[in-house]
Amino acid sequence: MLAALESNKGFESRHSMINKLDNSNAKVAKQIFTTFQNSYKIEAQLIGTLDFPPLSRSVRDIENSTTLFYGFSENESLAAVIEIVINGENLDINSLTVDPCYFRRGIADKLLIYVLHEFDFSKAIVETAVVNTPAINLYKKHGFVEFKRWTPSHGIEKLAMSVENTL
């Protein structure tokens, strides 16, 4: 599945707006926080909950995080963020959020393609709410398949998906 990415013409130029974000910088952490809040409020509505754990994450939490953040900027505004961890041979996608002002422009797709192409891994893993159909469809488009379902203590049923790197 991922081997097809190699042949995409203009891959680099299409991703010129994707940059690694320095989340230890207070100003950058605030931008990430704002994007997360705007996106996760919509996701909480989609899920039908008022108590959505990602909304409780603070600017300080983001600033102190050891995860890697990559952002998609448009007109010098942070439109979307993907947060990842390289864990041995696994690429863990901790979050992929798009500010609602930038929905339906293929930005989440671009960020996902970017990390799947740029990092060395054997397996990529992501978790999302079972009712988050837009996210599930995005991951399926890139070859992710469900391998687990469970309900954590917060009560929002989740599923985990993975894809093997064939490069």
C-alpha positions as CSV (number, residue, x, y, z in Angstrom):
1,M,0.0,0.0,0.0
2,L,2.6,2.5,1.0
3,A,4.9,1.7,-2.0
4,A,2.5,3.6,-4.2
5,L,3.5,6.8,-2.4
6,E,6.9,6.7,-4.0
7,S,5.6,7.3,-7.4
8,N,3.5,10.4,-6.5
9,K,4.9,13.3,-8.6
10,G,5.4,16.5,-6.8
11,F,5.3,14.9,-3.4
12,E,7.8,17.3,-1.9
13,S,6.2,20.4,-3.3
14,R,2.7,19.3,-2.1
15,H,4.1,19.1,1.4
16,S,6.1,22.3,1.5
17,M,3.6,23.6,4.1
18,I,4.2,20.7,6.5
19,N,6.8,21.4,9.1
20,K,8.0,20.0,12.4
21,L,6.6,22.0,15.2
22,D,8.7,23.0,18.3
23,N,6.1,22.3,20.9
24,S,8.6,23.3,23.7
25,N,8.2,26.9,22.4
26,A,5.2,28.5,24.4
27,K,3.9,30.3,21.3
28,V,3.9,27.2,19.2
29,A,2.4,25.1,22.0
30,K,-0.4,27.6,22.2
31,Q,-1.1,27.3,18.5
32,I,-1.1,23.5,18.8
33,F,-3.5,23.8,21.8
34,T,-5.8,26.1,19.8
35,T,-6.0,23.7,16.8
36,F,-6.6,20.8,19.2
37,Q,-9.4,22.6,21.0
38,N,-11.1,23.7,17.9
39,S,-11.0,20.2,16.3
40,Y,-11.7,18.2,19.5
41,K,-14.8,20.3,20.3
42,I,-16.3,19.1,16.9
43,E,-15.1,15.5,17.6
44,A,-16.8,15.6,21.0
45,Q,-20.0,16.7,19.4
46,L,-19.7,13.9,16.8
47,I,-19.1,11.4,19.5
48,G,-22.0,12.8,21.6
49,T,-20.0,13.5,24.8
50,L,-19.3,16.6,26.9
51,D,-16.4,14.8,28.8
52,F,-13.9,14.3,26.0
53,P,-10.4,13.6,27.4
54,P,-8.3,15.3,24.7
55,L,-10.1,18.6,25.5
56,S,-8.5,18.5,29.0
57,R,-5.0,18.7,27.6
58,S,-3.3,22.0,28.5
59,V,-0.8,24.2,26.8
60,R,1.7,23.2,29.4
61,D,1.0,19.5,28.7
62,I,1.8,20.1,25.0
63,E,4.9,22.2,25.9
64,N,6.2,19.4,28.0
65,S,5.3,16.5,25.7
66,T,8.1,14.4,24.2
67,T,6.0,13.4,21.2
68,L,6.7,14.8,17.7
69,F,4.4,17.3,16.3
70,Y,4.1,18.2,12.6
71,G,1.8,21.0,11.3
72,F,0.2,22.0,8.1
73,S,0.1,25.7,7.7
74,E,-1.9,27.8,5.3
75,N,-1.5,31.5,5.0
76,E,0.8,31.4,8.1
77,S,-2.0,29.9,10.2
78,L,-1.7,26.4,11.7
79,A,-4.5,24.5,10.0
80,A,-3.8,21.0,11.2
81,V,-1.5,19.0,13.5
82,I,-0.4,15.3,13.6
83,E,1.3,14.1,16.7
84,I,3.4,10.9,16.5
85,V,5.8,8.7,18.5
86,I,8.4,6.4,17.0
87,N,8.3,3.5,19.4
88,G,10.9,0.9,18.2
89,E,9.7,-0.2,14.8
90,N,6.2,1.2,15.4
91,L,4.9,4.6,14.4
92,D,2.2,5.6,16.8
93,I,-0.2,8.3,15.7
94,N,-1.3,10.0,18.9
95,S,-3.5,12.6,17.3
96,L,-4.5,14.0,13.9
97,T,-6.5,17.2,14.1
98,V,-7.7,19.8,11.6
99,D,-9.1,23.1,12.6
100,P,-12.7,23.2,11.4
101,C,-12.0,26.3,9.3
102,Y,-9.9,23.9,7.1
103,F,-12.2,20.9,7.0
104,R,-12.8,19.1,3.7
105,R,-9.6,20.3,2.0
106,G,-7.6,17.0,2.2
107,I,-5.2,18.3,4.9
108,A,-5.5,15.4,7.2
109,D,-4.8,13.1,4.2
110,K,-1.7,15.2,3.4
111,L,-0.3,15.0,7.0
112,L,-1.0,11.2,7.1
113,I,0.8,10.6,3.8
114,Y,3.7,12.8,5.0
115,V,4.3,10.8,8.2
116,L,3.8,7.4,6.5
117,H,6.4,8.4,3.9
118,E,8.9,10.3,6.0
119,F,9.5,7.8,8.9
120,D,11.0,4.4,9.0
121,F,8.6,1.9,10.7
122,S,7.3,-1.6,10.3
123,K,3.8,-0.9,11.6
124,A,1.7,2.3,12.1
125,I,-0.9,2.3,14.8
126,V,-3.8,4.7,15.5
127,E,-6.8,4.7,17.9
128,T,-10.0,6.6,17.5
129,A,-13.6,6.5,18.6
130,V,-15.8,3.8,17.0
131,V,-18.3,6.5,15.9
132,N,-15.6,8.7,14.3
133,T,-16.4,7.6,10.7
134,P,-14.5,10.4,9.0
135,A,-11.2,9.4,10.7
136,I,-11.9,5.6,10.2
137,N,-12.5,6.2,6.5
138,L,-9.3,8.2,6.2
139,Y,-7.2,5.5,7.8
140,K,-8.9,2.8,5.8
141,K,-8.0,4.7,2.6
142,H,-4.4,4.3,3.6
143,G,-4.6,0.6,4.2
144,F,-5.2,0.7,8.0
145,V,-7.3,-2.2,9.3
146,E,-9.0,-2.6,12.7
147,F,-7.4,-5.0,15.1
148,K,-9.0,-4.2,18.5
149,R,-12.1,-2.6,20.1
150,W,-12.6,-1.7,23.8
151,T,-14.3,0.8,26.1
152,P,-11.9,2.7,28.4
153,S,-12.9,4.1,31.8
154,H,-14.1,7.4,30.2
155,G,-16.8,5.3,28.4
156,I,-16.1,6.2,24.8
157,E,-15.9,3.0,22.7
158,K,-12.6,3.0,20.8
159,L,-11.0,1.0,18.1
160,A,-7.3,0.5,17.1
161,M,-6.2,0.3,13.5
162,S,-2.8,-0.6,12.0
163,V,-1.0,-0.8,8.7
164,E,2.2,-2.6,7.8
165,N,4.9,-0.6,5.9
166,T,5.7,-2.4,2.7
167,L,8.5,-0.2,1.6
